[in-house]
């Protein structure tokens, strides 16, 4: 197994809608193994394929409840309810966190690596992780969930960093946080 470099804000791959996975072959299984390795090394609790430059609708996650890593292929949110505020970070926007309100509960469907349909009822933290990763598949970053003023300020910070040190050094700003998705 090996790890991928994680794509950082400013990389166009993070702004594109990923396409459906057509079939799960050995290459895809290998990709998932390497994504899991990359997620743990970061460290993070979720990682979507576009974050490693692969435009496919697929993500991995492990929120540390002892069930081990999971992969979800072609996920769709079929229902969402309530509101929940959480301090959210992203491996592709290293070192920054914002309090973001999203639905508290979601129902997701998708497929596992054996091609079985999965149905997940999630709330709070798990629901947050799943929504964040699914956003990545649609080319949406957490910045788009900020109110206009906070977003402006965030963009200023990110532009400033890009001028100061470029993307390679900004990846080095990654905090040792388990909240990055
Ligand atoms: Zn993210």
Backbone and ligand atoms as CSV (ligand in chain L), in Angstrom:
chain,resi,resn,atom,element,x,y,z
A,1,UNK,N,N,0.838,-1.198,0.000
A,1,UNK,CA,C,0.000,0.000,0.000
A,1,UNK,C,C,0.872,1.246,0.000
A,2,UNK,N,N,0.300,2.298,-0.522
A,2,UNK,CA,C,1.048,3.550,-0.526
A,2,UNK,C,C,0.084,4.706,-0.283
A,3,UNK,N,N,0.656,5.867,-0.024
A,3,UNK,CA,C,-0.208,7.020,0.213
A,3,UNK,C,C,-0.122,7.989,-0.957
A,4,UNK,N,N,-1.160,8.750,-1.120
A,4,UNK,CA,C,-1.226,9.781,-2.144
A,4,UNK,C,C,-0.944,11.149,-1.509
A,5,UNK,N,N,-0.397,12.075,-2.301
A,5,UNK,CA,C,-0.415,13.462,-1.815
A,5,UNK,C,C,-1.863,13.950,-1.841
A,6,UNK,N,N,-2.262,14.685,-0.818
A,6,UNK,CA,C,-3.632,15.201,-0.769
A,6,UNK,C,C,-3.703,16.535,-1.502
A,7,UNK,N,N,-4.670,16.638,-2.422
A,7,UNK,CA,C,-4.838,17.868,-3.200
A,7,UNK,C,C,-5.340,18.990,-2.296
A,8,UNK,N,N,-4.754,20.152,-2.482
A,8,UNK,CA,C,-5.004,21.298,-1.618
A,8,UNK,C,C,-5.829,22.356,-2.357
A,9,UNK,N,N,-6.621,23.103,-1.591
A,9,UNK,CA,C,-7.431,24.203,-2.115
A,9,UNK,C,C,-6.692,24.960,-3.216
A,10,UNK,N,N,-7.374,25.192,-4.333
A,10,UNK,CA,C,-6.747,25.850,-5.471
A,10,UNK,C,C,-6.541,24.855,-6.606
A,11,UNK,N,N,-6.505,23.563,-6.252
A,11,UNK,CA,C,-6.372,22.518,-7.271
A,11,UNK,C,C,-7.737,22.339,-7.946
A,12,UNK,N,N,-7.792,22.496,-9.287
A,12,UNK,CA,C,-9.092,22.453,-9.971
A,12,UNK,C,C,-9.859,21.132,-9.784
A,13,UNK,N,N,-9.168,20.051,-9.483
A,13,UNK,CA,C,-9.856,18.757,-9.330
A,13,UNK,C,C,-10.859,18.806,-8.174
A,14,UNK,N,N,-10.609,19.697,-7.223
A,14,UNK,CA,C,-11.499,19.803,-6.053
A,14,UNK,C,C,-12.804,20.535,-6.379
A,15,UNK,N,N,-12.881,21.142,-7.557
A,15,UNK,CA,C,-14.062,21.920,-7.931
A,15,UNK,C,C,-14.908,21.226,-8.987
A,16,UNK,N,N,-14.530,20.000,-9.331
A,16,UNK,CA,C,-15.272,19.315,-10.389
A,16,UNK,C,C,-16.206,18.250,-9.842
A,17,UNK,N,N,-17.316,18.046,-10.565
A,17,UNK,CA,C,-18.208,16.964,-10.167
A,17,UNK,C,C,-17.600,15.646,-10.635
A,18,UNK,N,N,-17.416,14.732,-9.696
A,18,UNK,CA,C,-16.835,13.429,-10.030
A,18,UNK,C,C,-17.896,12.568,-10.721
A,19,UNK,N,N,-17.449,11.634,-11.551
A,19,UNK,CA,C,-18.422,10.804,-12.256
A,19,UNK,C,C,-18.653,9.476,-11.530
A,20,UNK,N,N,-19.785,8.864,-11.844
A,20,UNK,CA,C,-20.182,7.614,-11.191
A,20,UNK,C,C,-19.119,6.537,-11.414
A,21,UNK,N,N,-18.976,5.674,-10.432
A,21,UNK,CA,C,-18.129,4.490,-10.592
A,21,UNK,C,C,-18.953,3.472,-11.381
A,22,UNK,N,N,-18.384,2.981,-12.491
A,22,UNK,CA,C,-19.149,2.068,-13.346
A,22,UNK,C,C,-19.060,0.637,-12.831
A,23,UNK,N,N,-17.855,0.190,-12.529
A,23,UNK,CA,C,-17.758,-1.113,-11.872
A,23,UNK,C,C,-16.542,-1.182,-10.966
A,24,UNK,N,N,-16.668,-2.041,-9.966
A,24,UNK,CA,C,-15.600,-2.163,-8.983
A,24,UNK,C,C,-14.633,-3.245,-9.465
A,25,UNK,N,N,-13.444,-2.819,-9.900
A,25,UNK,CA,C,-12.444,-3.793,-10.332
A,25,UNK,C,C,-11.255,-3.738,-9.373
A,26,UNK,N,N,-10.232,-4.510,-9.677
A,26,UNK,CA,C,-9.103,-4.588,-8.747
A,26,UNK,C,C,-8.366,-3.245,-8.621
A,27,UNK,N,N,-8.408,-2.451,-9.697
A,27,UNK,CA,C,-7.772,-1.126,-9.625
A,27,UNK,C,C,-8.475,-0.233,-8.616
A,28,UNK,N,N,-9.809,-0.351,-8.610
A,28,UNK,CA,C,-10.579,0.479,-7.683
A,28,UNK,C,C,-10.346,0.032,-6.230
A,29,UNK,N,N,-10.256,-1.279,-6.032
A,29,UNK,CA,C,-10.000,-1.811,-4.686
A,29,UNK,C,C,-8.644,-1.321,-4.188
A,30,UNK,N,N,-7.678,-1.328,-5.068
A,30,UNK,CA,C,-6.334,-0.842,-4.747
A,30,UNK,C,C,-6.364,0.653,-4.394
A,31,UNK,N,N,-7.141,1.404,-5.188
A,31,UNK,CA,C,-7.301,2.835,-4.927
A,31,UNK,C,C,-7.880,3.053,-3.524
A,32,UNK,N,N,-8.894,2.267,-3.182
A,32,UNK,CA,C,-9.537,2.398,-1.860
A,32,UNK,C,C,-8.525,2.095,-0.753
A,33,UNK,N,N,-7.732,1.047,-0.924
A,33,UNK,CA,C,-6.718,0.701,0.094
A,33,UNK,C,C,-5.743,1.857,0.282
A,34,UNK,N,N,-5.324,2.447,-0.818
A,34,UNK,CA,C,-4.370,3.557,-0.729
A,34,UNK,C,C,-5.020,4.823,-0.157
A,35,UNK,N,N,-6.308,4.999,-0.454
A,35,UNK,CA,C,-7.017,6.151,0.131
A,35,UNK,C,C,-7.143,5.996,1.645
A,36,UNK,N,N,-7.421,4.782,2.098
A,36,UNK,CA,C,-7.527,4.523,3.543
A,36,UNK,C,C,-6.180,4.821,4.216
A,37,UNK,N,N,-5.107,4.336,3.603
A,37,UNK,CA,C,-3.759,4.579,4.107
A,37,UNK,C,C,-3.476,6.089,4.180
A,38,UNK,N,N,-3.846,6.790,3.129
A,38,UNK,CA,C,-3.644,8.240,3.056
A,38,UNK,C,C,-4.451,8.958,4.142
A,39,UNK,N,N,-5.699,8.510,4.334
A,39,UNK,CA,C,-6.562,9.119,5.352
A,39,UNK,C,C,-5.965,8.947,6.751
A,40,UNK,N,N,-5.509,7.734,7.072
A,40,UNK,CA,C,-4.931,7.487,8.393
A,40,UNK,C,C,-3.631,8.268,8.594
A,41,UNK,N,N,-2.830,8.367,7.530
A,41,UNK,CA,C,-1.543,9.049,7.639
A,41,UNK,C,C,-1.716,10.559,7.825
A,42,UNK,N,N,-2.825,11.094,7.329
A,42,UNK,CA,C,-2.983,12.563,7.280
A,42,UNK,C,C,-2.827,13.287,8.634
A,43,UNK,N,N,-3.480,12.973,9.766
A,43,UNK,CA,C,-4.567,12.005,9.866
A,43,UNK,C,C,-5.908,12.693,9.661
A,44,UNK,N,N,-6.857,11.904,9.146
A,44,UNK,CA,C,-8.205,12.424,8.949
A,44,UNK,C,C,-9.212,11.327,9.212
A,45,UNK,N,N,-10.477,11.687,9.213
A,45,UNK,CA,C,-11.521,10.688,9.461
A,45,UNK,C,C,-12.344,10.399,8.214
A,46,UNK,N,N,-12.040,11.117,7.129
A,46,UNK,CA,C,-12.728,10.858,5.871
A,46,UNK,C,C,-11.875,11.369,4.729
A,47,UNK,N,N,-12.012,10.746,3.565
A,47,UNK,CA,C,-11.246,11.195,2.394
A,47,UNK,C,C,-12.016,10.795,1.136
A,48,UNK,N,N,-12.218,11.774,0.254
A,48,UNK,CA,C,-12.950,11.516,-0.982
A,48,UNK,C,C,-11.964,11.405,-2.147
A,49,UNK,N,N,-12.333,10.607,-3.154
A,49,UNK,CA,C,-11.429,10.347,-4.280
A,49,UNK,C,C,-10.870,11.631,-4.929
A,50,UNK,N,N,-11.702,12.683,-5.133
A,50,UNK,CA,C,-11.127,13.894,-5.746
A,50,UNK,C,C,-9.978,14.499,-4.926
A,51,UNK,N,N,-9.962,14.242,-3.621
A,51,UNK,CA,C,-8.873,14.776,-2.785
A,51,UNK,C,C,-7.529,14.116,-3.090
A,52,UNK,N,N,-7.569,12.988,-3.796
A,52,UNK,CA,C,-6.301,12.410,-4.251
A,52,UNK,C,C,-6.222,12.461,-5.782
A,53,UNK,N,N,-7.068,13.335,-6.375
A,53,UNK,CA,C,-6.974,13.584,-7.810
A,53,UNK,C,C,-7.747,12.619,-8.683
A,54,UNK,N,N,-8.614,11.805,-8.077
A,54,UNK,CA,C,-9.381,10.829,-8.858
A,54,UNK,C,C,-10.843,11.270,-8.917
A,55,UNK,N,N,-11.331,11.545,-10.134
A,55,UNK,CA,C,-12.682,12.082,-10.273
A,55,UNK,C,C,-13.731,10.984,-10.363
A,56,UNK,N,N,-13.891,10.282,-9.275
A,56,UNK,CA,C,-14.877,9.204,-9.193
A,56,UNK,C,C,-15.691,9.369,-7.920
A,57,UNK,N,N,-16.963,8.933,-7.980
A,57,UNK,CA,C,-17.853,9.116,-6.826
A,57,UNK,C,C,-17.624,8.007,-5.804
A,58,UNK,N,N,-16.698,8.292,-4.913
A,58,UNK,CA,C,-16.245,7.292,-3.964
A,58,UNK,C,C,-15.548,7.991,-2.807
A,59,UNK,N,N,-15.828,7.553,-1.566
A,59,UNK,CA,C,-15.048,8.065,-0.443
A,59,UNK,C,C,-14.835,7.000,0.613
A,60,UNK,N,N,-13.861,7.235,1.473
A,60,UNK,CA,C,-13.589,6.332,2.589
A,60,UNK,C,C,-13.739,7.138,3.882
A,61,UNK,N,N,-14.039,6.440,4.963
A,61,UNK,CA,C,-14.154,7.119,6.250
A,61,UNK,C,C,-13.962,6.121,7.378
A,62,UNK,N,N,-13.561,6.662,8.522
A,62,UNK,CA,C,-13.456,5.868,9.747
A,62,UNK,C,C,-13.541,6.866,10.891
A,63,UNK,N,N,-14.693,6.871,11.569
A,63,UNK,CA,C,-14.844,7.861,12.640
A,63,UNK,C,C,-14.346,7.318,13.976
A,64,UNK,N,N,-13.627,6.181,13.923
A,64,UNK,CA,C,-12.946,5.703,15.121
A,64,UNK,C,C,-13.839,5.009,16.124
A,65,UNK,N,N,-14.883,4.366,15.654
A,65,UNK,CA,C,-15.753,3.641,16.578
A,65,UNK,C,C,-15.473,2.147,16.577
A,66,UNK,N,N,-14.281,1.786,16.070
A,66,UNK,CA,C,-13.844,0.404,16.146
A,66,UNK,C,C,-14.343,-0.499,15.030
A,67,UNK,N,N,-15.065,0.081,14.082
A,67,UNK,CA,C,-15.574,-0.762,12.990
A,67,UNK,C,C,-14.607,-0.834,11.825
A,68,UNK,N,N,-13.509,-0.069,11.915
A,68,UNK,CA,C,-12.538,-0.071,10.830
A,68,UNK,C,C,-12.976,0.831,9.697
A,69,UNK,N,N,-12.120,0.928,8.662
A,69,UNK,CA,C,-12.416,1.832,7.550
A,69,UNK,C,C,-13.564,1.309,6.691
A,70,UNK,N,N,-14.317,2.244,6.139
A,70,UNK,CA,C,-15.414,1.871,5.243
A,70,UNK,C,C,-15.292,2.674,3.959
A,71,UNK,N,N,-15.737,2.060,2.863
A,71,UNK,CA,C,-15.756,2.760,1.577
A,71,UNK,C,C,-17.198,2.824,1.100
A,72,UNK,N,N,-17.553,3.936,0.503
A,72,UNK,CA,C,-18.896,4.078,-0.052
A,72,UNK,C,C,-18.767,4.538,-1.505
A,73,UNK,N,N,-19.409,3.771,-2.391
A,73,UNK,CA,C,-19.334,4.019,-3.829
A,73,UNK,C,C,-20.675,4.582,-4.310
A,74,UNK,N,N,-20.633,5.589,-5.178
A,74,UNK,CA,C,-21.832,6.228,-5.731
A,74,UNK,C,C,-22.875,6.578,-4.661
A,75,UNK,N,N,-22.456,7.246,-3.590
A,75,UNK,CA,C,-23.400,7.566,-2.511
A,75,UNK,C,C,-24.401,8.655,-2.899
A,76,UNK,N,N,-25.589,8.539,-2.349
A,76,UNK,CA,C,-26.641,9.531,-2.567
A,76,UNK,C,C,-27.323,9.796,-1.229
A,77,UNK,N,N,-27.553,11.066,-0.904
A,77,UNK,CA,C,-28.339,11.387,0.290
A,77,UNK,C,C,-29.804,11.383,-0.116
A,78,UNK,N,N,-30.592,10.541,0.546
A,78,UNK,CA,C,-31.995,10.431,0.155
A,78,UNK,C,C,-32.908,11.209,1.094
A,79,UNK,N,N,-32.392,11.560,2.258
A,79,UNK,CA,C,-33.204,12.296,3.218
A,79,UNK,C,C,-32.303,13.017,4.187
A,80,UNK,N,N,-32.669,14.210,4.608
A,80,UNK,CA,C,-31.918,14.875,5.670
A,80,UNK,C,C,-32.880,15.634,6.570
A,81,UNK,N,N,-32.520,15.708,7.847
A,81,UNK,CA,C,-33.411,16.306,8.847
A,81,UNK,C,C,-32.626,17.117,9.869
A,82,UNK,N,N,-33.247,18.144,10.374
A,82,UNK,CA,C,-32.724,18.893,11.512
A,82,UNK,C,C,-31.534,19.771,11.166
A,83,UNK,N,N,-30.909,20.310,12.198
A,83,UNK,CA,C,-29.731,21.167,12.050
A,83,UNK,C,C,-28.746,20.830,13.139
A,84,UNK,N,N,-27.459,20.912,12.818
A,84,UNK,CA,C,-26.424,20.612,13.805
A,84,UNK,C,C,-25.187,21.437,13.491
A,85,UNK,N,N,-24.665,22.095,14.521
A,85,UNK,CA,C,-23.496,22.937,14.335
A,85,UNK,C,C,-22.254,22.176,14.771
A,86,UNK,N,N,-21.213,22.259,13.977
A,86,UNK,CA,C,-20.003,21.505,14.285
A,86,UNK,C,C,-18.792,22.249,13.730
A,87,UNK,N,N,-17.700,22.194,14.476
A,87,UNK,CA,C,-16.438,22.809,14.063
A,87,UNK,C,C,-15.797,21.888,13.030
A,88,UNK,N,N,-15.816,22.321,11.768
A,88,UNK,CA,C,-15.457,21.433,10.666
A,88,UNK,C,C,-14.156,21.866,9.999
A,89,UNK,N,N,-13.308,20.885,9.697
A,89,UNK,CA,C,-12.075,21.155,8.971
A,89,UNK,C,C,-11.983,20.236,7.770
A,90,UNK,N,N,-11.024,20.499,6.892
A,90,UNK,CA,C,-10.889,19.704,5.662
A,90,UNK,C,C,-9.408,19.485,5.370
A,91,UNK,N,N,-9.042,18.256,5.042
A,91,UNK,CA,C,-7.641,17.961,4.719
A,91,UNK,C,C,-7.157,18.763,3.514
A,92,UNK,N,N,-8.083,19.203,2.673
A,92,UNK,CA,C,-7.705,19.974,1.489
A,92,UNK,C,C,-7.644,21.475,1.759
A,93,UNK,N,N,-8.055,21.869,2.963
A,93,UNK,CA,C,-7.944,23.274,3.385
A,93,UNK,C,C,-7.244,23.249,4.745
A,94,UNK,N,N,-5.970,22.860,4.746
A,94,UNK,CA,C,-5.306,22.500,6.008
A,94,UNK,C,C,-5.239,23.631,7.028
A,95,UNK,N,N,-5.407,23.231,8.290
A,95,UNK,CA,C,-5.154,24.154,9.393
A,95,UNK,C,C,-6.267,25.140,9.691
A,96,UNK,N,N,-7.381,25.084,8.959
A,96,UNK,CA,C,-8.472,26.033,9.199
A,96,UNK,C,C,-9.732,25.263,9.583
A,97,UNK,N,N,-10.494,25.848,10.494
A,97,UNK,CA,C,-11.739,25.219,10.956
A,97,UNK,C,C,-12.810,26.273,11.070
A,98,UNK,N,N,-14.018,25.876,10.786
A,98,UNK,CA,C,-15.150,26.798,10.964
A,98,UNK,C,C,-16.330,26.056,11.545
A,99,UNK,N,N,-17.115,26.809,12.278
A,99,UNK,CA,C,-18.346,26.268,12.813
A,99,UNK,C,C,-19.389,26.313,11.698
A,100,UNK,N,N,-19.876,25.155,11.304
A,100,UNK,CA,C,-20.781,25.081,10.154
A,100,UNK,C,C,-22.050,24.326,10.550
A,101,UNK,N,N,-23.181,24.865,10.134
A,101,UNK,CA,C,-24.465,24.208,10.398
A,101,UNK,C,C,-24.859,23.384,9.177
A,102,UNK,N,N,-25.180,22.132,9.420
A,102,UNK,CA,C,-25.689,21.253,8.365
A,102,UNK,C,C,-26.800,20.407,8.986
A,103,UNK,N,N,-27.530,19.650,8.164
A,103,UNK,CA,C,-28.536,18.747,8.736
A,103,UNK,C,C,-27.937,17.809,9.783
A,104,UNK,N,N,-28.721,17.532,10.834
A,104,UNK,CA,C,-28.264,16.675,11.920
A,104,UNK,C,C,-28.293,15.196,11.534
A,105,UNK,N,N,-29.296,14.817,10.768
A,105,UNK,CA,C,-29.449,13.399,10.403
A,105,UNK,C,C,-29.552,13.274,8.886
A,106,UNK,N,N,-28.920,12.247,8.370
A,106,UNK,CA,C,-29.065,11.967,6.933
A,106,UNK,C,C,-29.283,10.478,6.698
A,107,UNK,N,N,-29.977,10.205,5.629
A,107,UNK,CA,C,-30.090,8.826,5.169
A,107,UNK,C,C,-29.378,8.750,3.826
A,108,UNK,N,N,-28.437,7.824,3.729
A,108,UNK,CA,C,-27.629,7.686,2.519
A,108,UNK,C,C,-27.785,6.297,1.943
A,109,UNK,N,N,-27.736,6.220,0.627
A,109,UNK,CA,C,-27.622,4.910,0.007
A,109,UNK,C,C,-26.399,4.935,-0.902
A,110,UNK,N,N,-25.870,3.757,-1.181
A,110,UNK,CA,C,-24.695,3.651,-2.031
A,110,UNK,C,C,-24.333,2.185,-2.149
A,111,UNK,N,N,-23.094,1.930,-2.525
A,111,UNK,CA,C,-22.647,0.550,-2.693
A,111,UNK,C,C,-21.335,0.332,-1.966
A,112,UNK,N,N,-21.146,-0.894,-1.477
A,112,UNK,CA,C,-19.841,-1.234,-0.917
A,112,UNK,C,C,-18.970,-1.840,-2.017
A,113,UNK,N,N,-17.768,-2.265,-1.643
A,113,UNK,CA,C,-16.831,-2.759,-2.667
A,113,UNK,C,C,-17.224,-4.127,-3.218
A,114,UNK,N,N,-18.186,-4.787,-2.566
A,114,UNK,CA,C,-18.668,-6.061,-3.102
A,114,UNK,C,C,-19.873,-5.848,-4.014
A,115,UNK,N,N,-20.220,-4.588,-4.231
A,115,UNK,CA,C,-21.342,-4.299,-5.103
A,115,UNK,C,C,-22.689,-4.405,-4.413
A,116,UNK,N,N,-22.680,-4.598,-3.087
A,116,UNK,CA,C,-23.939,-4.660,-2.351
A,116,UNK,C,C,-24.438,-3.253,-2.060
A,117,UNK,N,N,-25.765,-3.092,-2.184
A,117,UNK,CA,C,-26.325,-1.792,-1.848
A,117,UNK,C,C,-26.273,-1.606,-0.337
A,118,UNK,N,N,-25.859,-0.407,0.081
A,118,UNK,CA,C,-25.828,-0.094,1.513
A,118,UNK,C,C,-26.785,1.050,1.794
A,119,UNK,N,N,-27.356,1.014,2.963
A,119,UNK,CA,C,-28.271,2.055,3.391
A,119,UNK,C,C,-27.805,2.479,4.776
A,120,UNK,N,N,-27.486,3.757,4.926
A,120,UNK,CA,C,-26.917,4.229,6.192
A,120,UNK,C,C,-27.801,5.308,6.792
A,121,UNK,N,N,-28.153,5.088,8.037
A,121,UNK,CA,C,-28.896,6.096,8.803
A,121,UNK,C,C,-27.864,6.716,9.743
A,122,UNK,N,N,-27.548,7.982,9.575
A,122,UNK,CA,C,-26.469,8.584,10.374
A,122,UNK,C,C,-26.947,9.852,11.044
A,123,UNK,N,N,-26.409,10.113,12.239
A,123,UNK,CA,C,-26.686,11.414,12.838
A,123,UNK,C,C,-25.403,12.048,13.372
A,124,UNK,N,N,-25.508,13.333,13.706
A,124,UNK,CA,C,-24.428,14.124,14.265
A,124,UNK,C,C,-23.077,13.906,13.580
A,125,UNK,N,N,-22.082,13.377,14.317
A,125,UNK,CA,C,-20.717,13.346,13.780
A,125,UNK,C,C,-20.607,12.521,12.484
A,126,UNK,N,N,-21.164,11.309,12.496
A,126,UNK,CA,C,-21.092,10.488,11.283
A,126,UNK,C,C,-21.835,11.173,10.130
A,127,UNK,N,N,-22.999,11.736,10.431
A,127,UNK,CA,C,-23.766,12.437,9.391
A,127,UNK,C,C,-22.937,13.587,8.818
A,128,UNK,N,N,-22.201,14.283,9.688
A,128,UNK,CA,C,-21.365,15.396,9.257
A,128,UNK,C,C,-20.265,14.928,8.307
A,129,UNK,N,N,-19.597,13.839,8.699
A,129,UNK,CA,C,-18.510,13.301,7.873
A,129,UNK,C,C,-19.045,12.890,6.495
A,130,UNK,N,N,-20.155,12.190,6.482
A,130,UNK,CA,C,-20.705,11.703,5.220
A,130,UNK,C,C,-21.132,12.861,4.305
A,131,UNK,N,N,-21.737,13.890,4.892
A,131,UNK,CA,C,-22.158,15.045,4.083
A,131,UNK,C,C,-20.949,15.788,3.518
A,132,UNK,N,N,-19.912,15.918,4.338
A,132,UNK,CA,C,-18.694,16.609,3.906
A,132,UNK,C,C,-18.046,15.858,2.738
A,133,UNK,N,N,-17.948,14.529,2.878
A,133,UNK,CA,C,-17.302,13.745,1.812
A,133,UNK,C,C,-18.139,13.760,0.537
A,134,UNK,N,N,-19.460,13.678,0.691
A,134,UNK,CA,C,-20.305,13.700,-0.495
A,134,UNK,C,C,-20.183,15.044,-1.230
A,135,UNK,N,N,-20.072,16.120,-0.487
A,135,UNK,CA,C,-19.827,17.429,-1.095
A,135,UNK,C,C,-18.597,17.394,-2.000
A,136,UNK,N,N,-17.526,16.732,-1.530
A,136,UNK,CA,C,-16.299,16.656,-2.345
A,136,UNK,C,C,-16.595,16.031,-3.711
A,137,UNK,N,N,-17.515,15.080,-3.761
A,137,UNK,CA,C,-17.825,14.406,-5.025
A,137,UNK,C,C,-18.559,15.343,-5.983
A,138,UNK,N,N,-19.150,16.397,-5.423
A,138,UNK,CA,C,-19.838,17.386,-6.247
A,138,UNK,C,C,-18.989,18.637,-6.459
A,139,UNK,N,N,-17.728,18.566,-6.078
A,139,UNK,CA,C,-16.828,19.712,-6.271
A,139,UNK,C,C,-17.099,20.847,-5.301
A,140,UNK,N,N,-17.701,20.523,-4.148
A,140,UNK,CA,C,-18.055,21.550,-3.169
A,140,UNK,C,C,-17.136,21.445,-1.954
A,141,UNK,N,N,-16.514,22.565,-1.590
A,141,UNK,CA,C,-15.678,22.601,-0.393
A,141,UNK,C,C,-16.440,23.257,0.752
A,142,UNK,N,N,-16.001,22.996,1.975
A,142,UNK,CA,C,-16.695,23.531,3.148
A,142,UNK,C,C,-16.803,25.053,3.132
A,143,UNK,N,N,-15.895,25.713,2.406
A,143,UNK,CA,C,-15.928,27.176,2.289
A,143,UNK,C,C,-17.265,27.662,1.756
A,144,UNK,N,N,-17.905,26.830,0.942
A,144,UNK,CA,C,-19.174,27.237,0.344
A,144,UNK,C,C,-20.325,27.200,1.334
A,145,UNK,N,N,-20.064,26.660,2.523
A,145,UNK,CA,C,-21.097,26.643,3.561
A,145,UNK,C,C,-20.933,27.795,4.547
A,146,UNK,N,N,-19.949,28.646,4.317
A,146,UNK,CA,C,-19.725,29.766,5.237
A,146,UNK,C,C,-20.595,30.960,4.842
A,147,UNK,N,N,-20.933,31.798,5.823
A,147,UNK,CA,C,-21.672,33.011,5.467
A,147,UNK,C,C,-20.722,33.926,4.689
A,148,UNK,N,N,-21.289,34.850,3.879
A,148,UNK,CA,C,-20.465,35.630,2.947
A,148,UNK,C,C,-19.259,36.326,3.590
A,149,UNK,N,N,-19.436,36.903,4.788
A,149,UNK,CA,C,-18.323,37.619,5.425
A,149,UNK,C,C,-17.209,36.677,5.851
A,150,UNK,N,N,-17.587,35.562,6.491
A,150,UNK,CA,C,-16.594,34.586,6.942
A,150,UNK,C,C,-15.865,33.994,5.742
A,151,UNK,N,N,-16.627,33.787,4.665
A,151,UNK,CA,C,-16.044,33.218,3.459
A,151,UNK,C,C,-15.009,34.173,2.854
A,152,UNK,N,N,-15.364,35.450,2.818
A,152,UNK,CA,C,-14.450,36.463,2.286
A,152,UNK,C,C,-13.139,36.453,3.070
A,153,UNK,N,N,-13.287,36.400,4.388
A,153,UNK,CA,C,-12.118,36.399,5.261
A,153,UNK,C,C,-11.283,35.138,5.037
A,154,UNK,N,N,-11.953,33.995,4.891
A,154,UNK,CA,C,-11.257,32.731,4.642
A,154,UNK,C,C,-10.491,32.788,3.327
A,155,UNK,N,N,-11.120,33.348,2.290
A,155,UNK,CA,C,-10.467,33.440,0.989
A,155,UNK,C,C,-9.238,34.341,1.063
A,156,UNK,N,N,-9.370,35.411,1.868
A,156,UNK,CA,C,-8.217,36.306,2.054
A,156,UNK,C,C,-7.061,35.546,2.698
A,157,UNK,N,N,-7.368,34.798,3.751
A,157,UNK,CA,C,-6.332,34.012,4.440
A,157,UNK,C,C,-5.676,33.027,3.475
A,158,UNK,N,N,-6.500,32.338,2.680
A,158,UNK,CA,C,-5.961,31.325,1.772
A,158,UNK,C,C,-5.110,31.948,0.666
A,159,UNK,N,N,-5.575,33.088,0.149
A,159,UNK,CA,C,-4.787,33.777,-0.885
A,159,UNK,C,C,-3.448,34.240,-0.324
A,160,UNK,N,N,-3.504,34.771,0.890
A,160,UNK,CA,C,-2.308,35.248,1.555
A,160,UNK,C,C,-1.293,34.113,1.716
A,161,UNK,N,N,-1.788,32.957,2.155
A,161,UNK,CA,C,-0.925,31.785,2.341
A,161,UNK,C,C,-0.308,31.335,1.040
A,162,UNK,N,N,-1.121,31.346,-0.035
A,162,UNK,CA,C,-0.629,30.896,-1.335
A,162,UNK,C,C,0.516,31.799,-1.777
A,163,UNK,N,N,0.385,33.108,-1.507
A,163,UNK,CA,C,1.445,34.048,-1.869
A,163,UNK,C,C,2.697,33.790,-1.038
A,164,UNK,N,N,2.463,33.507,0.249
A,164,UNK,CA,C,3.595,33.340,1.151
A,164,UNK,C,C,4.394,32.068,0.890
A,165,UNK,N,N,3.666,30.958,0.700
A,165,UNK,CA,C,4.441,29.727,0.692
A,165,UNK,C,C,4.047,28.691,-0.366
A,166,UNK,N,N,3.025,28.958,-1.178
A,166,UNK,CA,C,2.654,27.985,-2.200
A,166,UNK,C,C,2.023,26.754,-1.595
A,167,UNK,N,N,1.426,25.917,-2.430
A,167,UNK,CA,C,0.648,24.783,-1.935
A,167,UNK,C,C,1.457,23.744,-1.148
A,168,UNK,N,N,2.695,23.526,-1.508
A,168,UNK,CA,C,3.475,22.481,-0.833
A,168,UNK,C,C,3.630,22.811,0.651
A,169,UNK,N,N,4.021,24.080,0.919
A,169,UNK,CA,C,4.203,24.465,2.312
A,169,UNK,C,C,2.875,24.538,3.046
A,170,UNK,N,N,1.805,24.903,2.325
A,170,UNK,CA,C,0.540,25.020,3.039
A,170,UNK,C,C,0.051,23.645,3.467
A,171,UNK,N,N,0.429,22.587,2.741
A,171,UNK,CA,C,0.082,21.231,3.183
A,171,UNK,C,C,0.766,20.917,4.500
A,172,UNK,N,N,1.947,21.516,4.701
A,172,UNK,CA,C,2.696,21.319,5.932
A,172,UNK,C,C,2.055,21.983,7.143
A,173,UNK,N,N,1.017,22.799,6.881
A,173,UNK,CA,C,0.340,23.469,7.986
A,173,UNK,C,C,-0.681,22.561,8.659
A,174,UNK,N,N,-0.842,21.401,8.120
A,174,UNK,CA,C,-1.857,20.490,8.645
A,174,UNK,C,C,-1.702,20.326,10.152
A,175,UNK,N,N,-2.829,20.469,10.835
A,175,UNK,CA,C,-2.791,20.311,12.282
A,175,UNK,C,C,-3.011,18.860,12.646
A,176,UNK,N,N,-2.531,18.493,13.798
A,176,UNK,CA,C,-2.813,17.159,14.279
A,176,UNK,C,C,-4.210,17.148,14.867
A,177,UNK,N,N,-5.157,17.117,13.990
A,177,UNK,CA,C,-6.542,17.174,14.425
A,177,UNK,C,C,-7.294,16.000,13.838
A,178,UNK,N,N,-8.210,15.461,14.613
A,178,UNK,CA,C,-8.969,14.333,14.103
A,178,UNK,C,C,-10.244,14.819,13.443
A,179,UNK,N,N,-10.351,16.123,13.280
A,179,UNK,CA,C,-11.590,16.676,12.756
A,179,UNK,C,C,-11.541,16.927,11.259
A,180,UNK,N,N,-10.415,16.663,10.627
A,180,UNK,CA,C,-10.284,17.013,9.221
A,180,UNK,C,C,-10.862,15.921,8.338
A,181,UNK,N,N,-11.629,16.350,7.335
A,181,UNK,CA,C,-12.426,15.431,6.548
A,181,UNK,C,C,-12.065,15.507,5.067
L,1,ZN,ZN,ZN,-12.667,17.699,3.006
